[in-house]
């Protein structure tokens, strides 16, 4: 990844090739292939660069340096640095002599691990069996996903397109063994090899560098004239194991399918909780848009992998010396649509005031809830409104006006008008028991919070009185005679006079 614009991965070949490999005698190829695993490997040669912020664009020659190694060398560089002669593995002094203005960044293993974790969550859309291969690779067992994607080639293309969309440079390959898939991806051999016995036929195309064995071992093997994995296979097994150790022999057998290789499945948390450091401090909420977009994309992938939605999202705006600003998005129904969450967050952030420049964002979800998928029936189109439309409208109103400004009203069995209702969740009000609504006289749509005295009343009483005497048991006794009145301008009011008569008139509501 380079600075100033998203990184561009190495372009994929026109066709990912399907490699059959030799067929073992006495084995039914189709049955054998179906019974075995199939692994997708993604190798990220620039992961240490892509994990840093900001690292986009080619404005400057940018490199990542390993400072904890005995020899301070470069572990990644962007395209501009590569065009000026910088190569991975070059010493720091040599690189600075070649490009005096080289922009150096210290490697951050924690950021790389966090990026691999996010990529593992993204890969869950293909399969629940995902494994991380530190420090720069990812594995996913995808035999069961072939029918979903149509073919092995289509699956590889889909994975490659998703990684490119995220601005990542990756080598993608498919093989019947996890280590074999890693070898192909590291070597840049973009192949979908689905046959169980395909790896021995590909061994001659795999250089020793794809094994990622210790440098002294590779140097010794090269001195012996060994150039690729096929040359390794021809060495005597016992002699190889005695000289280089049984562990490397086991790795070779695992890659070629001679030995099974158990993989540790990556387990992801049940709630989304991620923090993103901003490349530049944000002095206004408008400057937070790129960072919120990035976190929303991660949240969307997290929810899609679980086919779930959330009912609450908490956002913390973090500062250097001030307590965080907490923003809460409450959803009426479980939702996982990024566009809807983006609209709600934009409304809430527009109402927020920043006490200082924001240096980081943190997104935390509530408990994930399964989404209820509803398809319109053959005869329902055009006849019923979208059941989610009301929920989305309420959520947008709350995001703009505040949580307490949008609510529902639920009637309660009480004669006193000011106590005959309570606040409820919109759409969650329940009707009164029995026939109370039918027996009670009509009430105005607009009720005053407190009755207001009427001075100089000169209107006409239309209906009434409706006498209300109640509340003696709780200390809020009322004794009133209510009337529907008509003003000179034709406005219908709901007014009352307190008992005993002669105490004046009060306005309590206005009819629509």
N, C-alpha and C positions, 0 to 999 in steps of 0.2 A: 504494500500500500504506500502511496506517495502523498506528499503534502499539497493541498489545494483542490484536489478532485478525487473521486473514488478510484481506488486501484482497479486495474484491468487485469484479469487473470489471463494466463496463456490461452489463446483460442483453441477450442476443441477441434479435433479433426472432423472431417465431413461425416464420417461414419465410425461409430464405435464397433469394432469387429467382434463377432462371435467366434471363439476359438474352440473347435471340438476336441482336439487332442486325440491321441491314439486310444482305441477301444481295447480294454483288457479282455483276454480270452475267457469265455464262459460266463461273462457278466452281462446282464441285460442293461444296456445304457440308459434307457428311459427310467426303469425302476430304480437303478442305482443312483441316478441324478436326483430323483424325487426324494429318496430316502436320506440324502445328505444335506448338509447345511450349505448356504450360499451367502458369502460375506461381501458387503460393500465397504470399501476403505476410502477415506478421504484424507489426503496428506496436505498439510498447510506449511509450505516452506518459508513463508513470511509471517508466521504466527506471532513471533516476537515483535515484529513491526506493526502488524495489524492490531495488536492488543494495546498499543499506546495511543494517546490522544494529545494533540492532533497529529495524525500521520497520513493525511490525504493530500493528493496533488503532487506535482513535480516542480513546485516553485523553487525548491532547494534540494541539493544532494543530501539525503538523509540516511543515516545508518544507526543500527543498534549495536551496542558494544557489551560484551560480557566482562564485567569488572572483577568478578570473583575468581576467574580462572587465572592460573599461573601466568599464562601469556594472554595479554589483553588483545583480543581479536574481535573481528566483526562477525556477528551472527545473522545479520539481515541488512539489506539495503534496498532503497527504492529504485525505480527505473532510471531516474536522472543520475544517481550515483553510479549505477551499472554502466550507463553510457559513457561515463568519464573514466572507466577502467577499474572501478571498485568491484571486488568479488568477495563473496562470503568466505571467511576463514583468513582473510588478509589481516596482518598485524596492524595495530593502531598507528604506529609511527610511519609505516609504509603508506597507509591510507591518507594520513595527513600530509605527507610529502607529495603525494599524487594529486590530492584535492585539498588545498589549504583551507578553503572555506567550508569544509565538511561539517554538516550539522549532526552532532552525536547525541544519542539518547541511551541512557542506561537501561539495560534489560530488566524487566519486571516480571519475575516468575509468577507472582500472585495474580497479576493481570492476565497472563497467558493461561493460567489454570481457570480463571473465571470465564475467559472466552471459550475455552474448550468445554466448560460446563454448559454454557449457553448453546453451543453447537450440538452437544449431546441432547439437549432438550428439543432443539429443532429437528434432530434426526428421529425423534419419537413419532413423527408423522408417518414414517415408513414402517416402523416395527417397534415393539416394546423391548426388544433385545438390542441394547446399545451399550457399547463398551468404549471407554477412553483409553487411548494408547499414548501416554505422555512421551515426549513433550509436544508433539506436533501432529498427532493423527487421531482419527476417530474410526470406529468399526461398528457396523450394524448388520445383524443377520436378517436377510431380506428374502429368503426363499418363499415365504408366505405372501410377499407383496408383489410377486411377478404378475399374477392375474389382475391385481388392482391397477397396475401401471401398463399392462399390455404385453410387455416383453422386458428382457434384461437390458437391452439397449435403451428403451424408453425410460426405465428406472434410472439408469446412469445419467441420461440427459436431464431428467427432472431434478436429480440431486445437484448436478453441475449448475443448472440454471438458478436454483435456489441459492447456492453459494455465491455465484456471480452477482445476484441481486443484492446480497449483503456486502458486496465490495471485497470479497475474499478471493485470494488466489489459491486454487486447490487442484491437486491431481486426484482423479476419481478412477477407481477400478473395481472390478467384480471378479471374485474367485471362489472356489469351493472351500478354501481354508482361510482363516483370518490372517495368518502370517503371510500366506501367498498373496492375498489381496493387498496387504501393506507393502510387500516388495514391489508389486506392479505399480502402485500409486506413487511410491517414492521414486521409482525409476522413470516416472512420466509415461508409462505404457498404458494408455487409456483403452482397456480391453474389458469386454464382458465375457469372461470364461466361465461357462456354466457347467461343463462336464466335470465329473468327479476326478478324472485322470488327466486334466488339462495342464497342470502345473509342470510335470516333467518335460512336456513339449515346449514350454516357455522358458525353461531354465537357461538356455543359451542366450536369451535376450536380457537377462537380469544381471547387471554389473554388481561387483562386490559392494559398492557404496550403498546399495539399497538394503543391505543387511544391517547396517548401522552397528557393526561390531567394533570393538576397540581398535584404535588407530594402529597399535603395534601388531595386532593380528592381521589386519588388512595389509600392512606393509610387508609382513613375513610371507603372506600368501602371494602377494604380487611378485615378490622376489623369487618365488617358486614357479612363476609363470602362470599362476591362476588368474584368470581375467573375469570369469563370470560364475554363476551358480552351477552351470553344467560341468565346468571344470572341477568344482568342488565335489560333485556327485561321483566323479570317476576316481577320487582319492580313496585309498583303503580306509574303511570305517574305523577299525581298531587303531590304526596309526594316527588318524586324525583326532580321535577322542583322547589318546594318550598325550598328544602334543598340545592340543588347544582346549582340552577339557570336554567332558560329556555334555555340558550345558549347551555349547554351540552345536554339537551334533544333534541334540534334541531339537533345537530351533530349526535346523536344516530339515529334519524329518517332519516337523510340524508344517513347515511351509510347503513341502511336497506332498502332504497328505498321508504320510506313512505313520504319523502319530497324532492322536487327538490333542487339541490344545484347549483346556477349559478357559473360559473368559469370565471376568468379573463383570456382572451387569451393573450399569450405572443407575443408581437410584436417585431420583430427583425429589425435592421437597413437595409437600402437598399444597403449599401456599407460595405465591410469588412474592419475593422480597429481594429487590435489587437496588443498588446504589450506583449512580453514574456521576463521575467527576466531570465538571465542565472544562473544556479547553481554555475558555476565557471567562472571567467573571461576568455575570449578567446583571446589569443595572436596572433592567425592566423585565416585566413578564413577557413582553413580545420577543425578547432575545432568548427565551427558554424554549421556543418552538422546536429547533432541531433536536435538542436533548429529549424533550417530551415525546417527540416522534420516534426517536430511537427506542426509548423505554416502552412505548406503546406497542411497537413492533415486536419486541421481546415478549411482552405480556400476551399479545395475540398468539404468538407461536406456542407459548406455555399453555394457553387455554385450549387451542386447537388440538394439541397433542393429547389432551384429556377429555375432549368433547364436553367441556364444562364452561360455565359462566360464573360470574361473580355478582354479589349483591352489594359489595362495598369495596371501594378503592381509596386508600389513604396515600396522600402525596406530601412529602416533607421537603420544603425549600430550606436548604442548609446554608448557613453563613459562617464566617470565620469567628466572629465574636458575639453573635446574637443568638438567642434561642431560635429554633427552627419555626418557620411558618407552616402550620398544618392545614392542609386542604383535604376535605372528605367529600367523596362522590358517593352518594347513596342511590342505589338503583331500586326501582319498584319491583322489577322482575329480574331474575338472573340473566345476565347479558355478557357476551364476549366479543361483540362487534367492535373492531378498532375504530371505525368511523364514528360510531355513536359515542364511544368513550372520548374520542378526540373533541367532539363538539361540546360535551359536558365540561371537559377540562378547560377548554378555551373560555367558556363562559365564566367558570369559577376563577380562573387566573386573572381575567379581566377585572374582577371585583377586588382582587388582592392588592395590597400595598406593601412594597418591600422596604424594610427598615435599613437594609444594606445590600451590597452586591451578593448575588447567589453564587456559591462555589460548587454546589453539588445538588443532585436530586435523588430522592429515594421513593420508590413505589412499593407499597405493601398491599396485598390483597387480603380480603376476608376469607372465610371458608368457601371453597369452591363448591358449586352446586351443579348438578346435571342439567343440561339444556333440554327443554321440551320442544322437540321439532314438530311443527304442525304444517302439513301440506294442505293446500286448498283442494277441496274435492272437485269432481268434474262439474257439478252443478252449483258450486259456491262462488265462482268467479263473478265479481260485479254485484253480488247480492249482500255480502257482509263486509264490514270494515275490517281493516287489519287489526287483530286483537292486540298487537304490540304497539300500535300507533298511540293509544292513550297513555301507555306507560312511558313511551319515549317523550311525549309532550310534557308529562308531569316532571320527568327527570330534567328536561331542559329548563322548565320554569324554575325548578328548585335550584339548579345550577346558577341561573341568572339572578333570582330574587332572594335566594337563601332558603335553607331547609325549613325554617319556621314560617315562611311566608306562604307556603302552598300546603293546604291540608283539606281534609274532608270534614263534613259535619254529620254526626249521627244523632237522631232524635232519641230522647229518653222519656219514660213515662212520668212527667212532671207538669203540673198545671202552670206554675210560674214561668212566664215566657223566657226570662233571662237564665233559667235553669233547665229548660226543656231540651237542651242539646249538649253535646260534648264533641271535642275535636277527635277525629279518627283518621286513619290512613285513607287517602282517596280510593274510592272503590271498595273499601272494606267495611262500610257502615252496614249494620244489620237493621231490618225493620223492627218496629216495636211489636211486642207480643199482642195477640188478640186483635181487636178491631180499633185500637186507639187512634190511628191516623184517620180512619173514616169518621169517627165520632167527634174529633176535635175540629172546631171551626178553622177556616182558612187563616193563615198567618202571612204577613207581608214578607217579601223577599229580602228587603233591607231592614234589619233591626239595629237600633242604636245600642251601643254598649251600655249606656246609662240613659234612662228617660230624661228628656229635656223639658223644662217648663215652657208653656206657651203663654206669651203675653199678648193681650188684645185679640183673642181668638174671635173671628167673625165668619167662620165657615158654616157648613151645613152638615148635620149629623145624618148619615144615610142609614146605617143599621146599628143595632145595639139596644140595650147594653148586654155585654157578656161579663157576668160577674165572676171574679176570681178572688177567693178568700182561702189562703193556704199558707203553710210555712210556720204555723204557731209552734211546732215541735222542735225546730232547729234555731229559733231566735231570729229568723228572717221573715217575719209575718208580713204578708201583703193583703190589702183589702182594696180592690179596684173595680171600677165599672168601665169596660172597654167599649169603644165605638169605632165604626168606620166612618170617617168624615171626608168631606169634599171641600177643597179650598176654592177661592174665587177664580183661580187659574185652572181648575179642573184636576188637581192632583189629589189622589186618594191617600189619606193618612190613617194610621192606626193610633188613636189617642185614648187617654183614660182620665178619669177624675177619681181621686182617692175618697174612700168612705171614712167617716160620714161626709155627706155632700158639703160643698162650699169651700173646699181646700185648693181649688185651682185645677187647671188642665195641664196634662203632660203629653208630649209626643214620644211614642215608643217605636214607630216604624213607618215605612213608606211602601205602598204597593206599587209594583211595576206597571 
